[in-house]
Amino acid sequence: MSTNTDDYSYDYEYLYKIVLIGDSGVGKSNLLSRFTRDQFNLELRSTIGVEFATRTLDIDGKRIKAQIWDTAGQERYRAITSAYYRGAVGALIVYDIAKTESYESVSRWLKELKEYADANIVIELVGNKSDLDHLRAVPTDEARNFANENNLLFTEASALNSDNVDLSFLQLLKNIYEMISKHQLDGGDGSNNNNKPSTGGPTISLTPKPKDKPSKNNSNCC
């Protein structure tokens, strides 16, 4: 398990646990690395088990720490990673836009997520590797329609060139904040969670990505 040094700071008011799920090789670890450290590594190996990293941001003046867990996509680790859904308030289901089979697995990941995670978890579908548009196998409209039908947020992103990486995480965190705030205002019974992206709502500002803060345990995983 790897963490960065930000994990040991306590300058936050709320901690949101988010899980990254999807088939092995879709780029989950590089999405995480790009968002938390602004780094990308073409030679990362597949994640073994589970790792996490964090990034802190302000939402409506509240310090929010996103603790993002990167789960292995290999079948043999699914029994291990299922335990890590517990306590998650958000999830990104990631597929590779150039690999049809990774998109076809989304329904299975969604089913597993709904089986193990909280019923009110906010879920986003992310088509990674948008830089490979010339090799595209999954039409954007098809994936967006699937997301709409299943009440999921949706983005396409590229961990390689940073396109929409921040957007993917920020719209998820924004919707989590709105959902939790509504739940608190409703006295705990606000279970009617609309996961679709909202155009207004809270303002968000980010702390700089800790580019020069290496992982405490650098396991060179993907």
DAMOGI-V135904 format. One record per backbone hydrogen bond with DSSP energy under -1.0 kcal/mol. NH is the residue of the N-H (numbers start at 1). CO is the residue of the C=O. If there is no record, write none. Layout:
nh-><NH & NH>
co-><CO & CO>
This chain:
nh-><7 & 8 & 9 & 12 & 13 & 14 & 16 & 18 & 19 & 20 & 21 & 26 & 29 & 31 & 32 & 33 & 34 & 35 & 36 & 37 & 39 & 44 & 45 & 51 & 52 & 53 & 55 & 57 & 58 & 59 & 60 & 62 & 64 & 65 & 66 & 67 & 68 & 69 & 70 & 71 & 72 & 77 & 78 & 81 & 82 & 84 & 85 & 88 & 89 & 90 & 91 & 92 & 93 & 94 & 95 & 97 & 99 & 103 & 104 & 105 & 106 & 109 & 110 & 111 & 112 & 113 & 114 & 115 & 116 & 117 & 121 & 122 & 124 & 125 & 126 & 127 & 128 & 130 & 132 & 135 & 136 & 137 & 138 & 143 & 144 & 145 & 146 & 147 & 148 & 149 & 150 & 151 & 152 & 153 & 155 & 157 & 158 & 162 & 165 & 168 & 169 & 170 & 171 & 172 & 173 & 174 & 175 & 176 & 177 & 178 & 179 & 180 & 181 & 182 & 183 & 184 & 185 & 186 & 187 & 188 & 191 & 193 & 205 & 207 & 211 & 213 & 216 & 219 & 222>
co-><4 & 5 & 6 & 10 & 63 & 63 & 65 & 67 & 90 & 69 & 92 & 23 & 222 & 27 & 28 & 29 & 30 & 31 & 32 & 33 & 33 & 41 & 220 & 70 & 2 & 68 & 66 & 64 & 205 & 62 & 203 & 59 & 57 & 14 & 55 & 16 & 53 & 18 & 51 & 20 & 49 & 74 & 75 & 77 & 78 & 81 & 82 & 85 & 17 & 17 & 122 & 19 & 124 & 21 & 126 & 128 & 96 & 99 & 100 & 101 & 103 & 105 & 106 & 107 & 108 & 109 & 110 & 111 & 112 & 113 & 118 & 89 & 91 & 153 & 93 & 155 & 95 & 157 & 129 & 132 & 133 & 97 & 97 & 139 & 140 & 141 & 142 & 143 & 144 & 145 & 146 & 148 & 147 & 123 & 125 & 127 & 163 & 158 & 162 & 164 & 165 & 166 & 167 & 168 & 169 & 170 & 171 & 172 & 173 & 174 & 175 & 176 & 177 & 178 & 179 & 180 & 181 & 182 & 184 & 183 & 189 & 191 & 58 & 56 & 209 & 210 & 3 & 217 & 45>
